[in-house]
Amino acid sequence: MRTGARWLAMAAAVLTAALALQTGVARAESNGGVRVMPLGDSITDGAQVPGGYRIGLWQRFVANAFRVDLVGSQFNGPSSLGDHDHEGHPGWRIDQIDANIVGWLQTSTPHTVLLHIGTNDVLQNFNVGTAPNRLSTLVDHITSTAPTAEVFVAQITPLANSTQESAVRTFNSAIPGIVQSKVNAGKHVHLVDMHSPLTTADLTDGIHPTAGGYDKMASTWFNALRSVPGSIGGQGTANLLTNGNVESGTSGWSVFGAGAIATSTSVVHSGAASLQRTGRTAAWNGPSQSLTSRLTNGKSYTTNVWMRTQSGAPTGKVTLMLTANGTTSFVTLAQGAVSSSAWTLLTGTTTVSWSGTLSSATFYVETTSGTDSFFVDDASMQ
C-alpha cells in the first residue's frame, strides 16, 4: 500500500522533542485558557508520582476540549502533563499556605482554585482540633483576595494509620459546614468529597496516592469543575474521533493493514479499557478511523493520542492519509518516542488542507519502523 517515495517522506518527518521531567519555580506555561490554581501540599505537588492528579486532570481537559491554564509559583511533572504550573508545597500545613496565599493569588490571578490541604496538620499533630478554624480563615483570605474566583474545597484523602485517619475524618466532617457558611455569605465556594473515592489500597506509602489513586482524584476534581458552569470555561470543538477513549469497545475503530484490534482492560491510560493493536506486518499498520465527512479544508486541528507499546521502544506516529482528486498525501499529526514502561502523549497542532474534492481521509496510529504491538487510549482530534 506504501510506495518507496512514501517511506522516504516518512524518514524526513519532523520529530517532536519530549519535555523532560522538571521541577522548580513556575515557568508560566500560559495558553490563554481559564486560569486554574491547584493549591495544597505534596499531594498537589505529586509526591511519589510527579505531577500527581494534575496529569489525569489535564488529560481530561484536553480530551473534552476545555482550554485551561494551570497557574502557580511551582513547576513539576512529566512530559505527559501539558502544563506544569501549580501551588503545591510538600510538608506544608494550612497556616503556612495561609501565610503566602494573598501574594500567590495577586501574582497568578486564578479564576478557579482547587484546594486540598490539612493532611500535614494531621501528620504533624499540629493543633488538629483547631485545623477547621484555620481552613475557614484560609478560605476567607482566598475569597477576599479573589472575590470572583470559584473556590473548590476538598475533604482530604485517607491515611493508612488508624489514629491519623480518625483525625482526618473529624477534620473532614467540619468542612461541609465551613463551605456552607461561605455560600450563605455569597461566596463562590464549593465542597468536593475527595475522601470517599479513595481507600488505603490507593495509597503508595500510607499517605500519598498511587498513580491510580491520583487518577481517581483527577476524575473527582473534573466532575466537580464540570458541575459549576464557567469554572473551566466553555467546552470547545467536539472530538472528531468516535470512541476516542475506548470505553465503548472497538466501536468506531478499524484495522488499517494486517493484524487485529481488541480492547485491553489490563493496560489502560484512564477509564476501563484501551485499544490493543497486534499482528502488524509493517510499520504503517495501525488502528484507524475514517474522517472523510468530518474535516474542514484549511482548518487547524490539535491531536492528542496516548500510546504505549507491548514491547520495544519505537517512535510512535499519528498520521492522516488524504485522497483528493486522485492524489494521496500524508500529514503527520503527532509523533514521539514511546515505550512499554509508561504511557506517552503524542500531541501536535496541524493545519489540514487539500486541493480539489476530498474523497478519503483516514486517521491512523503507526510507528516509524518495526512491527511492535501497541496500545492506544484517550485519542482526540479537535
C-alpha positions, -999 to 999 in steps of 0.1 A, spaced: 0 0 0 30 23 5 55 33 -22 92 39 -18 87 76 -20 62 73 9 89 57 31 114 84 22 89 110 32 84 93 65 121 93 72 122 130 66 94 138 90 100 162 118 104 147 152 86 160 183 110 166 212 99 153 245 98 176 275 120 162 303 108 159 339 112 193 355 108 207 390 112 242 405 98 277 400 69 281 376 77 290 341 41 303 333 31 279 306 1 301 296 -22 290 268 -46 318 273 -72 295 289 -92 297 321 -66 301 349 -69 273 375 -46 271 406 -40 236 421 -33 246 457 -21 224 486 7 203 498 27 173 485 -5 156 472 -10 186 449 27 186 440 25 149 432 47 131 457 56 95 446 40 102 412 54 136 400 25 157 386 0 137 407 -37 143 400 -28 171 377 -17 146 349 -52 130 347 -70 163 352 -50 179 323 -58 149 301 -95 153 308 -93 190 300 -77 182 266 -99 152 258 -131 172 265 -119 204 247 -116 226 277 -89 253 274 -73 256 309 -42 274 320 -28 259 353 -11 286 374 11 288 405 47 295 416 58 259 414 66 237 383 69 200 380 57 169 363 64 147 333 62 154 296 27 139 296 15 168 316 9 197 292 10 225 319 33 220 349 24 251 370 9 246 404 9 258 440 16 225 458 41 227 487 53 194 502 51 193 540 31 225 543 2 229 568 -28 252 565 -12 281 583 18 280 560 -3 281 529 -24 309 545 7 330 552 15 331 515 -18 329 497 -25 366 492 7 371 473 2 340 452 -33 350 442 -22 385 433 6 371 411 -13 343 394 -48 358 394 -67 324 391 -103 322 381 -106 288 399 -88 274 429 -86 237 438 -78 235 475 -67 202 491 -50 210 525 -49 197 560 -30 164 557 2 177 573 -18 193 601 -28 158 610 5 141 603 24 167 624 -3 167 651 -4 204 648 -33 218 668 -56 194 649 -86 204 669 -85 240 655 -75 230 620 -110 236 607 -108 272 620 -75 277 602 -91 263 570 -120 286 573 -97 316 577 -77 305 546 -108 303 525 -118 338 537 -84 351 526 -88 334 492 -123 348 486 -115 383 498 -84 385 476 -101 369 446 -138 376 452 -149 364 418 -129 331 418 -146 297 421 -130 280 451 -133 242 454 -125 230 489 -118 193 492 -123 169 521 -88 154 523 -78 119 512 -75 90 537 -45 80 557 -35 44 565 -27 49 601 -59 44 620 -53 71 646 -45 97 620 -74 85 598 -97 92 627 -84 127 629 -88 131 591 -125 121 594 -131 145 622 -114 173 602 -134 164 571 -167 164 590 -163 201 597 -157 211 561 -192 209 548 -203 234 574 -174 257 566 -183 257 529 -220 263 535 -212 293 557 -192 308 528 -220 300 504 -245 317 527 -223 348 527 -225 349 489 -190 334 482 -182 312 452 -172 282 474 -178 245 465 -174 213 485 -156 184 470 -156 149 487 -121 137 479 -121 112 508 -147 87 497 -133 80 462 -100 66 476 -92 38 500 -60 28 517 -54 5 487 -49 37 467 -20 49 488 16 41 479 31 48 513 1 51 536 -1 89 528 3 97 491 -19 82 464 -7 57 438 -9 66 401 -44 51 401 -53 70 433 -42 103 418 -63 95 387 -94 90 410 -86 124 424 -84 138 388 -118 124 380 -133 138 411 -119 173 405 -130 172 369 -166 162 378 -168 189 404 -155 215 379 -179 205 353 -208 209 377 -200 246 381 -206 265 348 -177 287 338 -152 273 363 -131 259 335 -147 279 307 -168 266 278 -163 233 261 -145 237 228 -148 218 195 -160 183 197 -137 153 192 -137 142 155 -129 106 166 -156 82 176 -150 64 210 -116 80 214 -114 69 250 -122 33 240 -148 30 267 -173 16 241 -151 -14 230 -137 -12 195 -166 8 182 -155 34 156 -121 19 152 -109 -3 122 -79 -23 113 -55 -5 89 -33 -30 72 -26 -65 86 -34 -77 121 -62 -71 146 -76 -47 172 -91 -56 205 -98 -39 238 -74 -44 268 -85 -39 304 -51 -47 319 -31 -19 303 -51 13 303 -43 50 305 -76 60 320 -111 45 323 -117 8 319 -101 -1 286 -76 8 259 -72 -3 223 -46 -30 216 -31 -34 181 -15 -67 173 -3 -88 143 13 -59 125 35 -69 95 45 -33 85 52 -1 105 22 17 90 -3 -10 102 -24 5 130 -58 13 143 -77 38 122 -109 59 117 -124 74 86 -128 112 89 -138 119 53 -170 137 61 -157 154 93 -128 176 82 -128 212 72 -104 223 45 -77 247 58 -86 242 95 -61 238 123 -66 207 144 -50 196 177 -43 159 180 -37 140 213 -31 102 214 -18 83 244 3 54 232 23 25 248 40 -5 233 36 -41 244 74 -44 240 100 -23 222 107 14 221 99 27 186 88 62 175 50 64 176 32 85 150 -3 97 143 -9 102 105 -38 115 84 -40 100 49 -58 123 25 -70 115 -11 -83 143 -32 -88 144 -70 -69 111 -72 -39 123 -53 -29 108 -19 -9 127 6 1 120 42 0 145 71 19 139 103 -4 150 131 18 140 161 50 120 167 73 109 196 92 82 213 71 55 230 79 25 252 64 -4 271 72 11 305 48 40 305 21 59 285 33 87 262 12 115 249 17 122 212 4 157 206 6 183 179 -14 210 161 -15 209 123 -34 227 95 -51 202 73 -57 212 37 -62 197 2 -68 207 -33 -99 196 -52 -126 172 -38 -117 151 -8 -127 115 -14 -110 98 16 -95 108 49 -81 81 72 -67 88 107 -44 61 120 -17 54 146 15 38 134 53 35 142 80 49 120 97 15 120 92 -20 133 61 -40 139 58 -39 177 23 -44 191 10 -13 209 -19 2 229 -38 34 222 -61 53 246 -77 87 251 -73 98 215 -87 131 202 -86 153 172 -103 187 176 
